[in-house]
Amino acid sequence: MKVMIKINERFERKQELGESDSYRKFSEEFDNLFNAEEVAKNKREFESMYVSDDDFEAQIQKFLKSERNKIKFCVGYTGIGKTTSIRHYFDLGVSNEVYMNEKEKELVFPTFLDPYQKGDMRGFDLSSRVASVCSFLEKKYNELRDLMKTEQGKLELHHFIEAYSPEILEHGNPVKEMNMDTHEWVRSRLNYAYEYDPLIFHINRLKFYIKKKYDEIQRFVIILDDIETLPENCQGDTIQQYLQMHHCICKTDYTGNDHYSVKLLISVRPHTYRLLSQEQKQKYAVVPQNAITKKKLIDLNVFFKKRFDYYTKIVQRTIGNKSTWDECYDALMDMSRTFDGQYKEMIQSLCFWNIRESLASYSRIFANRFWVQKNMTKESSFKVSALDYSFNNINVIRALACNEEQVFWGDDNCIIPNIFYTTEQEDYSIYCLLTLRYFWNMKGYDDYGINAEKLKKIKGDWEEIFGMDVAKKFVTALTFLFQKKVLRKSIIDFDDVKTIDKPESLNDDSLLYISPRGNELYHMFSRDSVLLEMLRESAWRDYENRPYYSTKSSYELMRDSRQIDIFKDLLEYIHYFCDMEQIIMSSVKVRGKWKEYKTSFTSKPITFNLLEGVKNSLDYSGIIYREDMNSLYQQMESQIMEIEKRYYRDE
Amino acid sequence: MSRKIKINQGLDRNQNLGGSDIYRKFNTQFEHLINNPEVMWNKNKEVFEAVYIKDEDFEKQIETFRNSVMSMTKLCTGYTGIGKTTAIMHCFGLWNGDAAYSNIERKELIFPNFLDNLQAEQLEDISLSERLSAVCTKLEREYPDLKEFIVTDEGKREFFDFIEQHTGYILENVNPIEAMDMGEVELIRWKLKGAHTKFPYEFEANRLKFYIKKKYNVYRRLIILLDGIEIYPEERQIELIAKYLKLQGCMQNTDYPENGEYSVNLLIMVRPHFNRFLNMKRNLEAFAINELTIVKKKEVDLSAIFQKRFGYYSDQNIFHDESQRDSYTALMQINNNFDEKYRERILRLCFWNVRKALTSYARILANRYWVQQNKEIQGSFTIRPCEYRFDNISVFRALACDEERVFFGDHNTIIPNLLFTTEEEDLSIYCLLTLRYYYKKRGYDEYGIHAEKQIKVRREWQKILGIDVANKFLKAQEYLYDHHMIVQSLKTGYETAAHYGKEYITDESRLYISICGNELYEMLGEDSVLLEMFREDVWRDYENRDDYSKFPSSELMEQSKQEVIFLDLLEYISYLREMEEDVLSIVKNLNRIEEYNLVFGDTLIVQMLLDGVKKSIECSGKIDIVKEKLDVVNYILERTTGKIWNGWR
């Protein structure tokens, strides 16, 4: 009879927020260093804080330098720094207003929708925004304003509109117009044009101004950003308006200015891009292509250094004393340096490169009392000696995954979710592991899934290799991993707002890839044993005839100085995985599909990765030198080697 | 032949409000000590500060927040009624509710938004533009030079230029052809008017930024406070938070003086753990909210509240010193009579709400029937301590029954009847087991964040108990839900008056045991007080029972027949045991005892009731009289336990 238990089941949730002494002491400094807000107040400060991204900037440059009119989408995960890089590239600093780059002869018209209100969406009026560009030009070039005051200027504008959008001029009463003199007639027709279609009117006005000044303007750049702050049902329409505006602005004969071009850059998150692609496909059978993608992680060390310098050198008012800032900064750098700077990239990847979320994760680590400050009893004085803290891999990852809880719960909103799908009745863990490996092995790390393959093809491969029944289990694991955001939809896929992020959004044409978080988790298995230790605490396992320690959490065993028992249970767990993997491999062999399996799932058992991680932790803890443990490890290693030999090498 | 009756059936309702002598004599004093009307109705700094109880830890967190070098957004959490708003009002010096406040010393302009002060019709559409405009008007009043400046053409031109640099498009709500012929002054006025008509929010935000810019020497920080959003459903809360986050972003986007400081801090008060949901919401992803959340942790110290209030009234010489002291002594007496456990218990029964807990204190003090031992009312007041009983029986009876001599389990009492019975049906055991099911699942999950979906719970019950019994559990669950013992998880959205009712339990609902349900469940095993009360409000078959068993506790106590209460409770437990055994037999037949153990526990629920009754018997000194019956009940419970679980545990 099976005895199915989850280790975390008998624990109570604490749900507390951390409060290490270090955070209590340096709360002011940490709050500022990890402040998720934009801290720069002006262009100078903005530039001094900017961390460059050469790859992204090169992509934008290539887009701009092309002499043709062009539209590009710029896609990047939430909080990755798209807006910041765009602001830097176009020299906008923290401003949201129209900007003239005289050196480049570039007129930049940015739309950052961040302060927009949902209730005011009805008030979103592109014509006002275009009019503001006209006003900017009138202010910059007084002769334009002077010209428009004259009857001649109005007549010229009328002729210009007549050439490109004559229909908007035809909304007056023709009988009344017959009795008007020319000036009156022009004024009346312009008035009607404005009232009938203010957007087209202002676009024409803008084109007219640009034409008048085209010796000074070679490029008109329209930027649309922060579209996601709008209600979902308005996003597509807003983008559509900008696309139409671009089309309309391009439709002009600038005789004598062959170099003039109009560029539209729309910055969106991956899911918006997919939603938009779907909408475009449905409405116009056109799908945006070859987006500019923001791929590079910013170097958090550089980021922190810039912030530290800012707070200690640039800001006039000194907050706290300099030595406290130094101490705080040193603590931060110490943590970042541990494990050759791996943490900063690990945290960023787990946060989908979201800088705000990464900063929040740093906060959580430094504030963690349970894991990082060794669960020390709170006293009135602060203990901030390095000895009282432990920034090793166990504690940092536990702090990220468990907060102040002593066991892992793997909540969906945690940056380290539970990726082993188990229920009391079924265990899909091995399928989850192999699915993860499949995606890794087939495409490696594929930025935004540009090279992703259709789910239909993947299912077909799996059915061929495993047969229908086992393939179904892989699909269940895949769906689970998709819900955990370990697998994501490619940016060249489509999405529907009603089913976004839900399993229902998956179909045969879906294109999936392993996300930065999934990639990181996959590698964490072989780096050390921490992830496996945590997952063991939240998985349903059969504990029949198992020793007492196997149902204890890692924390309990560590507290009782029984770290060795954690490893014993992990080896037992790997043994269990080994058996499950072997069953799968045997069935593949029987089906005569071994070659295909090897191609899709690499040439060694997945349990090797798990054992490698445990081995690293055994080495690190020194427990590997204990004879009993060493022997257990050797047994497990031999078992896996034997499998490898039997299945892979003999082949 | 079954003859079902309820003990409280046919008894006249007293419905009187309490009137213990101590409360009659010190009515005014208690009213002030408990309700603190000066503070409630009189927004005055001195009064507020005199009774405010410091929370250094919280105040320090707020201090750090308002000292941030740059702009910052933080969440602030704490249980409902724990005193977040009061502490915030103290920290920011807000004595006038929603009115903006200038803290000149700290160079701060505070813009509070206490949404729980709003009327229902105002909740639908919170107009930020009007709120911003009110702050502008306040600044104009405080600094007449601002008003004088904006009246001039020069002022309007500067304001126009300011808008042009930040949100120039709002100025374009004018006919461009007419604009071409206008003079500059006229055009500026016209464009400003157009901006206000079409974009009032952007216009007012710019106006405020412009005024602050003009007063940089006075203000270095704008602090926006958002409180009281918990009255809204979850989705609406998210929308509101987004709205204020956008406002903060907008207010930051301004002209800074060269090398000067100016920051915008936003503090949002939310329920505990709500922050965990925010990062899952796509429409909030783009905003920067700083970890870690400011938490109001300090437990409410009712003694300190009374002490402060007493001190305040003594200083005010509002009352005669002696009577003041006597009332305070009486209040502290009940406060001290309850050890920590009871003080917290009342708070938990009141869902941590301090205001509700204070009202409960008043009800206890004013109770004549239970607390003043039903003493006849006379012209003079008797306030000798020996005439008052502040033990747990009288205190919880006072809370549950008011001046009634029996328990009626009214819907509005803080102690409802947990046992659901009708003349035709008795679901008591299902109620108890349902409560235990949720109690076991809850842990310290205060807001049911990890509660499972109803569809899963239902399937689990059907699997373990079979469809028919599971249906009875579901009915019991509905009853407990109606009495707020089981409530909707924060994850399924908040309950509002409009969305409360069992019809809102769907497959997608996540339910969990409320803090009050948890407390009552634990009380059942601690003594017999609750069971005694419930026994008076359940339909039971009294055929072949002696007449005394139908008497309420109060009557039996009056007749010095306390042992009859215990004997009847033991009888009642035997009866519930039979019902529990029926359920367990079904489970056993379905071969689901193992699963049952995991989710419902591996002991009889009636054992817990018996433990509670045993403790009360021991305290009463009646053990010898009821021993025989007690032994029998003990024996049959052990026998049932053995029969069901032998070999399973």
Boltz contact constraints between the chains, C-beta under 6 A:
constraints:
  - contact:
      token1: [A, 12]
      token2: [B, 443]
      max_distance: 6.0
  - contact:
      token1: [A, 12]
      token2: [B, 444]
      max_distance: 6.0
  - contact:
      token1: [A, 13]
      token2: [B, 443]
      max_distance: 6.0
  - contact:
      token1: [A, 13]
      token2: [B, 444]
      max_distance: 6.0
  - contact:
      token1: [A, 13]
      token2: [B, 445]
      max_distance: 6.0
  - contact:
      token1: [A, 15]
      token2: [B, 273]
      max_distance: 6.0
  - contact:
      token1: [A, 17]
      token2: [B, 292]
      max_distance: 6.0
  - contact:
      token1: [A, 17]
      token2: [B, 293]
      max_distance: 6.0
  - contact:
      token1: [A, 17]
      token2: [B, 295]
      max_distance: 6.0
  - contact:
      token1: [A, 27]
      token2: [B, 64]
      max_distance: 6.0
  - contact:
      token1: [A, 28]
      token2: [B, 64]
      max_distance: 6.0
  - contact:
      token1: [A, 32]
      token2: [B, 69]
      max_distance: 6.0
  - contact:
      token1: [A, 35]
      token2: [B, 70]
      max_distance: 6.0
  - contact:
      token1: [A, 35]
      token2: [B, 72]
      max_distance: 6.0
  - contact:
      token1: [A, 35]
      token2: [B, 290]
      max_distance: 6.0
  - contact:
      token1: [A, 36]
      token2: [B, 288]
      max_distance: 6.0
  - contact:
      token1: [A, 36]
      token2: [B, 290]
      max_distance: 6.0
  - contact:
      token1: [A, 37]
      token2: [B, 71]
      max_distance: 6.0
  - contact:
      token1: [A, 37]
      token2: [B, 288]
      max_distance: 6.0
  - contact:
      token1: [A, 39]
      token2: [B, 70]
      max_distance: 6.0
  - contact:
      token1: [A, 41]
      token2: [B, 256]
      max_distance: 6.0
  - contact:
      token1: [A, 78]
      token2: [B, 285]
      max_distance: 6.0
  - contact:
      token1: [A, 97]
      token2: [B, 165]
      max_distance: 6.0
  - contact:
      token1: [A, 97]
      token2: [B, 168]
      max_distance: 6.0
  - contact:
      token1: [A, 114]
      token2: [B, 249]
      max_distance: 6.0
  - contact:
      token1: [A, 115]
      token2: [B, 246]
      max_distance: 6.0
  - contact:
      token1: [A, 115]
      token2: [B, 249]
      max_distance: 6.0
  - contact:
      token1: [A, 115]
      token2: [B, 250]
      max_distance: 6.0
  - contact:
      token1: [A, 117]
      token2: [B, 201]
      max_distance: 6.0
  - contact:
      token1: [A, 128]
      token2: [B, 169]
      max_distance: 6.0
  - contact:
      token1: [A, 128]
      token2: [B, 172]
      max_distance: 6.0
  - contact:
      token1: [A, 129]
      token2: [B, 169]
      max_distance: 6.0
  - contact:
      token1: [A, 131]
      token2: [B, 172]
      max_distance: 6.0
  - contact:
      token1: [A, 132]
      token2: [B, 168]
      max_distance: 6.0
  - contact:
      token1: [A, 132]
      token2: [B, 169]
      max_distance: 6.0
  - contact:
      token1: [A, 132]
      token2: [B, 172]
      max_distance: 6.0
  - contact:
      token1: [A, 148]
      token2: [B, 180]
      max_distance: 6.0
  - contact:
      token1: [A, 149]
      token2: [B, 180]
      max_distance: 6.0
  - contact:
      token1: [A, 190]
      token2: [B, 177]
      max_distance: 6.0
  - contact:
      token1: [A, 191]
      token2: [B, 177]
      max_distance: 6.0
  - contact:
      token1: [A, 311]
      token2: [B, 69]
      max_distance: 6.0
  - contact:
      token1: [A, 315]
      token2: [B, 69]
      max_distance: 6.0
  - contact:
      token1: [A, 316]
      token2: [B, 259]
      max_distance: 6.0
  - contact:
      token1: [A, 317]
      token2: [B, 261]
      max_distance: 6.0
  - contact:
      token1: [A, 319]
      token2: [B, 69]
      max_distance: 6.0
  - contact:
      token1: [A, 356]
      token2: [B, 288]
      max_distance: 6.0
  - contact:
      token1: [A, 360]
      token2: [B, 291]
      max_distance: 6.0
  - contact:
      token1: [A, 363]
      token2: [B, 291]
      max_distance: 6.0
  - contact:
      token1: [A, 363]
      token2: [B, 292]
      max_distance: 6.0
  - contact:
      token1: [A, 364]
      token2: [B, 291]
      max_distance: 6.0
  - contact:
      token1: [A, 367]
      token2: [B, 292]
      max_distance: 6.0
  - contact:
      token1: [A, 413]
      token2: [B, 276]
      max_distance: 6.0
  - contact:
      token1: [A, 413]
      token2: [B, 280]
      max_distance: 6.0
